[in-house]
Amino acid sequence: MEGKLFFMIISMLVVWCSTSVNSQSVGSPPISSPAPAPAPEHVNLTHLLSYAGPFHTFLNYLEKTKVLETFQNQANNTEEGITIFAPTDDAFSKLKNPSLSNLTDDQIKSVLLFHALSHYYSLSDFKNLSEMSPVMTYAGGQYTLNFTDVSGDVSIDSGWTKTKVSSSVVATDPIAVYEIKNVLLPEAIFGAGIPPTAAPAPAPHIAPSADTPVADVGGSNSSPKSSPSSSCKISNLGILTQLILAIASGVVLMFS
């Protein structure tokens, strides 16, 4: 009897221990925290404009005026991003009249800011921009651009400059850089109206040669006049002829 009771107690202890162990070993799996989203790549405009195309003049202006820092801050530290229209080196070299050399430092800075929009726009967004025109640029205020999108062919009009988006250098949020063939000149600086064209060169003055007859100043008849001496000679020759004929007639009568 005592042996059965001891066996029952031992069995109960074994069951209780196994239940406790199982309850400790079986549990909810640990929750793994999701991996952090990768941070957006830092935009380096200096590297981009140096190697992506012939934008060295544009980059030099951006660096001298500190506008490069403004553009990079907009691209890297805002949710809006930035859209930049980058003129080629040829666009600056053919810019003769008007010239940027006559502008103040603040005006040059405004011209550079005029080449950017404070938002990222892909090529497909220009259709909407054309309907919203004029669109304010990064320069703000009266510095606006007009866009026209015809079947993906994007044209830009600043009032002084008309150009087209020739290619997309980069268009990945948060930055878009588009190549243009002309420098965008704002009306807010250069004034309204059609840009002046160069005046035609004056016709060269050709001096008359020594053999060229000079017109009669008095307005008289241009036909040459016979000199008095020539008239006198002709008159004397006629009298002499008549005298010879008279003598010859007299001689003939004498011998007839």
For each residue, the residues with C-beta under 8 A, 3 or more apart:
1: 4 5
2: 5 6
3: 6 7
4: 1 7 8
5: 1 2 8 9
6: 2 3 9 10
7: 3 4 10 11
8: 4 5 11 12
9: 5 6 12 13
10: 6 7 13 14
11: 7 8 14 15
12: 8 9 15 16
13: 9 10 16 17
14: 10 11 17 18
15: 11 12 18 19
16: 12 13 19 20
17: 13 14 20 21
18: 14 15 21 22
19: 15 16 22 23
20: 16 17 23 24
21: 17 18 24 25
22: 18 19 25 26
23: 19 20 26
24: 20 21 27
25: 21 22
26: 22 23
27: 24
28:
29:
30:
31:
32:
33:
34:
35:
36:
37:
38:
39:
40: 76 174
41:
42: 76
43: 48 72 75 76 174 175
44: 47 48 72
45: 48 49 59 62 68 71 72 75 84 175
46: 49 50 59 63 68
47: 44 50 51
48: 43 44 45 51 52 169 170 177
49: 45 46 52 53 55 56 58 59 62 86 177
50: 46 47 55 56 59
51: 47 48
52: 48 49 55 169 170 177
53: 49 86 88 169 179
54: 88 89 90
55: 49 50 52 58 59 86 87 88 89 179
56: 49 50 59 60 89
57: 60 61 87 89 92 93
58: 49 55 61 62 86 87 88 89 92 115
59: 45 46 49 50 55 56 62 63 68
60: 56 57 63 64
61: 57 58 64 65 67 108 112
62: 45 49 58 59 65 67 68 71 112
63: 46 59 60 66 68
64: 60 61
65: 61 62 68 105 108 109 112
66: 63 69 70
67: 61 62 70 71 109 112 113
68: 45 46 59 62 63 65 71 72
69: 66 72 73
70: 66 67 73 74 113 138
71: 45 62 67 68 74 75 82 84 116 138
72: 43 44 45 68 69 75 76
73: 69 70 76 77 78
74: 70 71 77 78 80 81 82 116 118 138
75: 43 45 71 72 78 81 82 174 175
76: 40 42 43 72 73 174
77: 73 74
78: 73 74 75 81 174
79: 174
80: 74 118 119 120 174
81: 74 75 78 119 120 173 174 175 176
82: 71 74 75 116 117 118 119 120 138 174 175 176
83: 116 117 119 120 121 175 176 177 178
84: 45 71 115 116 175 176 177 178
85: 115 116 156 165 178 180 184
86: 49 53 55 58 115 169 177 178 179 180
87: 55 57 58 91 92 115 180 181 182 183 184
88: 53 54 55 58 91 92 179 180 181
89: 54 55 56 57 58 92 93
90: 54 93 94 181
91: 87 88 94 95 180 181 182 183
92: 57 58 87 88 89 95 100 183
93: 57 89 90
94: 90 91
95: 91 92 98 99 100 183
96: 99
97: 196 198
98: 95 102 185 190 195
99: 95 96 102
100: 92 95 103 108 111 183
101:
102: 98 99
103: 100 107 108 111 189
104: 107 108
105: 65 108 109
106: 109 110
107: 103 104 110 111 189
108: 61 65 100 103 104 105 111 112
109: 65 67 105 106 112 113
110: 106 107 113 114 139 143 186 188 189
111: 100 103 107 108 114 115 139 183 184 185 186 189
112: 61 62 65 67 108 109 115 116
113: 67 70 109 110 116 137 138 139 140 143
114: 110 111 137 138 139 143 145 158 184 186
115: 58 84 85 86 87 111 112 137 138 184
116: 71 74 82 83 84 85 112 113 137 138
117: 82 83 121 135 137 138
118: 74 80 82 138
119: 80 81 82 83
120: 80 81 82 83 173 174 175 176
121: 83 117 125 126 129 176
122: 125 171 176
123: 126 152 154 165 168 171
124: 127
125: 121 122 128 129
126: 121 123 129 130 147 149 154 165
127: 124 130 131 149
128: 125 131 132
129: 121 125 126 132 133 135 147 149
130: 126 127 133 147 148 149
131: 127 128
132: 128 129 135
133: 129 130 144 145 146 147 148
134: 144 145 146
135: 117 129 132 144 145 146 147
136: 140 141 143 144
137: 113 114 115 116 117 140 143 144 145
138: 70 71 74 82 113 114 115 116 117 118
139: 110 111 113 114 143 186 188
140: 113 136 137 143
141: 136 188
142: 186 187 188
143: 110 113 114 136 137 139 140 186 188
144: 133 134 135 136 137
145: 114 133 134 135 137 156 157 158 184
146: 133 134 135 156 157 158
147: 126 129 130 133 135 154 155 156 157
148: 130 133 154 155 157
149: 126 127 129 130 152 153 154 155
150: 153 155
151:
152: 123 149
153: 149 150 164
154: 123 126 147 148 149 164 165 178
155: 147 148 149 150 162 163 164 165
156: 85 145 146 147 161 162 163 164 165 180 184
157: 145 146 147 148 161 162
158: 114 145 146 161 162 184 185 186 187
159: 185 186 187 192
160: 185 186 187 190 195
161: 156 157 158 182 183 184 185
162: 155 156 157 158 182
163: 155 156 180 181 182 184
164: 153 154 155 156 180 181
165: 85 123 126 154 155 156 168 178 179 180
166: 178 179 180 181
167: 178 179
168: 123 165 171 176 177 178 179
169: 48 52 53 86 177 178 179
170: 48 52 175 176 177
171: 122 123 168 176 177 178
172: 175 176
173: 81 120
174: 40 43 75 76 78 79 80 81 82 120
175: 43 45 75 81 82 83 84 120 170 172
176: 81 82 83 84 120 121 122 168 170 171 172
177: 48 49 52 83 84 86 168 169 170 171
178: 83 84 85 86 154 165 166 167 168 169 171
179: 53 55 86 88 165 166 167 168 169
180: 85 86 87 88 91 156 163 164 165 166 184
181: 87 88 90 91 163 164 166
182: 87 91 161 162 163
183: 87 91 92 95 100 111 161
184: 85 87 111 114 115 145 156 158 161 163 180
185: 98 111 158 159 160 161 189 190 195
186: 110 111 114 139 142 143 158 159 160 189 190
187: 142 158 159 160 190 191 192
188: 110 139 141 142 143
189: 103 107 110 111 185 186
190: 98 160 185 186 187 195
191: 187
192: 159 187
193:
194:
195: 98 160 185 190
196: 97
197:
198: 97
199:
200:
201:
202:
203:
204:
205:
206:
207:
208: 212 214
209: 212
210:
211:
212: 208 209
213:
214: 208
215: 222
216: 219 220 221 222
217:
218:
219: 216
220: 216
221: 216
222: 215 216
223:
224:
225:
226: 230 231
227: 230 231
228: 231 232
229: 232 233
230: 226 227 233 234
231: 226 227 228 234 235
232: 228 229 235 236
233: 229 230 236 237
234: 230 231 237 238
235: 231 232 238 239
236: 232 233 239 240
237: 233 234 240 241
238: 234 235 241 242
239: 235 236 242 243
240: 236 237 243 244
241: 237 238 244 245
242: 238 239 245 246
243: 239 240 246 247
244: 240 241 247 248
245: 241 242 248 249
246: 242 243 249 250
247: 243 244 250 251
248: 244 245 251 252
249: 245 246 252 253
250: 246 247 253 254
251: 247 248 254 255
252: 248 249 255 256
253: 249 250 256
254: 250 251
255: 251 252
256: 252 253
